[in-house]
């Protein structure tokens, strides 16, 4: 596929850039991991204890070029180093603990929002100017303007603290041990609902709006008129002819928004004490845990690039014109 | 107070643990404990995920339930009981006549949790390990100890480098580790000690997940007769907000959190069982840098009149009520003695000497006028020799309660014509400034131990001047140093008291720092499942469950499950 191979070069440059920025960014923050650990100790930080911590993380004081070389060497061998905050766990251990939870959360939220947003957008466009459209469409704009932190705090307070319908934190009931049984999955589900709903409004608003405008354009196309003329049912025309073609901009949007979804998940995970990457990144930043921050940013860069790549491929599948051009 | 660091909460229903492990019959109805087992849920530290690490030598990484509960101290000194010793692994200690060595008598018959005997060889091994490997020297024996011997299985003799009658207190934080386990550990710093073998009451880590861990009864605990709790349960809680959200579930028994508006957010949830006692802890004081590089500030700080006026400009009550949510307690003593050391108080250091401890702007202005601090065109005073006085009071960014308190202080100072302001560097930067001396004024607390001596010694002696953050003032007074020296060289309680009386008078007279209030300790409890909680009606010990309070072990031993 020509489209993909041309873009591969772009991805390579983006990746190299990310790797360098990733190294520099944490080091621009004031304070060092050793300072942060000493701060944690408070008055117990006797000179001997401070020396001990410095000795343990001595490599952090190396010249910056040496640090960069070590960093590159580590990347090549998938050895991202040892976490400062969660010492002696390695970065890979820390991240793998958290990654699944975030993927679970983000993917569920995206699928849910995609379904809701696309259907709402399609219907609103179909009945453009109708009652449904005049209510739902402005509402969608409001939805994606509300910062996730507000949604998170409100849902936490209303549904978890006041009504107590849902738990206030964790990925599953701490009394349970993970296992393939109904109780465990039920618990995971219950604990994911609020964080997932918190992430969704912004996504639904975004998808609905994009879908609606794209659908309106598509509905003006000759083949839609043709479909109607053939006497196809409204539903068949709406989804088979209209929505299918109108989906393309929504998919592009999805790839672009992946970063924003991760951003939202940071807030959500902190508020709901959900053990994902967001919470890990937050703690690591506070602790100046360079190795974890680096590993995490790298992971997110790879995820975003990977998602873009995937969308490129899906695009080819969904849009027959591109498929033709690619051959 | 460092409110931002603390929050605790508890989480979940306490269910019968055995059943909870796997079965689907999770009892969601709160408070059903199996008759056979009593599980105490507590919150000590904020973490986003539990990491299994019970290495007592890893101060920053160890779980905060490692000391005391897994590794029992030799002896605990009870600050609420005049610093009297509570004997644990040791039954007594005795200094040699020249005070250059000390011999601990160990309790006989004590076993490690794996059944092996705990002997003087283990104590010797632990101290030797620290001497050999400074990275694990968590109590600073490298500076104080010359050598260790084990003359008999129950006796340890420690030879000191210098006379130091306070040495046993510095050893209070020592975790004695079993030689038969640790001698095979190649790197004691990186060791995670996930299956600890210890001497304390709660050594068996039964369950460990990122969200919760449980520490259960030591099968060979020497003081098992006093232990009525079978397991400690520590749910992961990442911050204050989370704690507040969890409180309504009523699942935590022993909490060490900052809870704003505690009567409303905690007690009101279950007035019958929920309680708290937050007794005043260490003294917080304004410290002026006696080595300030700014000539005008330097001249002013050195002047007793200026320090008195500074003190009179402090609205301590507002600091407590507005900045501290009413939790701290105003300190109105020129000596700055914390209330918990009431039994050490010297009446001769009070009365007239406390005349400058109120809030009286008029009097502050008058003192400065009389001493020749003239106001300039901008309304701010200069020193008697005509140099400008201008300084920032530094306080770490994010310590919101402290920042508010400093703001109140600065308003007071400006009303007295002193050009003060607030600066909020990052904590690391703040700490660095205290150590390198590049600051003018700081609001600071000192670390107290079981007797008031250590706090004063570390913050005001020439020996520590500028070397510890608590000694930021760089105060140096040969007379005070002589008293400190005398104190360290005498070993009788009577002498100690007498010398400390003199120390209080000297400090009240010379007024090196400006005490303002005493921060609270953090202790909340629920008597729904356990009784025996220490309250203000019977203040026999510090009940805080944080890692810096060794008496928390004795508090655990007081608790009994509700029948």
HADDOCK unambig.tbl for C-alpha pairs under 7 A between the chains (distance, minus, plus):
assign (segid A and resid 31 and name CA) (segid B and resid 428 and name CA) 6.15 0.50 0.50
assign (segid A and resid 35 and name CA) (segid B and resid 428 and name CA) 5.65 0.50 0.50
assign (segid A and resid 36 and name CA) (segid B and resid 428 and name CA) 6.89 0.50 0.50
assign (segid A and resid 37 and name CA) (segid B and resid 60 and name CA) 6.53 0.50 0.50
assign (segid A and resid 39 and name CA) (segid B and resid 427 and name CA) 6.97 0.50 0.50
assign (segid A and resid 39 and name CA) (segid B and resid 428 and name CA) 6.70 0.50 0.50
assign (segid A and resid 40 and name CA) (segid B and resid 60 and name CA) 6.99 0.50 0.50
assign (segid A and resid 41 and name CA) (segid B and resid 60 and name CA) 6.37 0.50 0.50
assign (segid A and resid 43 and name CA) (segid B and resid 447 and name CA) 6.04 0.50 0.50
assign (segid A and resid 48 and name CA) (segid B and resid 137 and name CA) 6.73 0.50 0.50
assign (segid A and resid 48 and name CA) (segid B and resid 140 and name CA) 6.13 0.50 0.50
assign (segid A and resid 49 and name CA) (segid B and resid 137 and name CA) 6.99 0.50 0.50
assign (segid A and resid 49 and name CA) (segid B and resid 138 and name CA) 5.85 0.50 0.50
assign (segid A and resid 52 and name CA) (segid B and resid 134 and name CA) 6.56 0.50 0.50
assign (segid A and resid 52 and name CA) (segid B and resid 135 and name CA) 4.01 0.50 0.50
assign (segid A and resid 52 and name CA) (segid B and resid 136 and name CA) 6.88 0.50 0.50
assign (segid A and resid 86 and name CA) (segid B and resid 51 and name CA) 6.59 0.50 0.50
assign (segid A and resid 87 and name CA) (segid B and resid 61 and name CA) 6.61 0.50 0.50
assign (segid A and resid 88 and name CA) (segid B and resid 190 and name CA) 6.38 0.50 0.50
assign (segid A and resid 161 and name CA) (segid B and resid 245 and name CA) 5.72 0.50 0.50
assign (segid A and resid 168 and name CA) (segid B and resid 245 and name CA) 6.54 0.50 0.50
assign (segid A and resid 168 and name CA) (segid B and resid 246 and name CA) 6.70 0.50 0.50
assign (segid A and resid 174 and name CA) (segid B and resid 211 and name CA) 5.69 0.50 0.50
assign (segid A and resid 174 and name CA) (segid B and resid 212 and name CA) 5.93 0.50 0.50
assign (segid A and resid 175 and name CA) (segid B and resid 20 and name CA) 5.64 0.50 0.50
assign (segid A and resid 175 and name CA) (segid B and resid 21 and name CA) 6.31 0.50 0.50
assign (segid A and resid 176 and name CA) (segid B and resid 20 and name CA) 6.49 0.50 0.50
assign (segid A and resid 176 and name CA) (segid B and resid 21 and name CA) 5.81 0.50 0.50
assign (segid A and resid 176 and name CA) (segid B and resid 22 and name CA) 6.29 0.50 0.50
assign (segid A and resid 177 and name CA) (segid B and resid 21 and name CA) 6.32 0.50 0.50
assign (segid A and resid 177 and name CA) (segid B and resid 22 and name CA) 6.35 0.50 0.50
assign (segid A and resid 183 and name CA) (segid B and resid 24 and name CA) 5.91 0.50 0.50
assign (segid A and resid 273 and name CA) (segid B and resid 238 and name CA) 6.57 0.50 0.50
assign (segid A and resid 279 and name CA) (segid B and resid 48 and name CA) 6.96 0.50 0.50
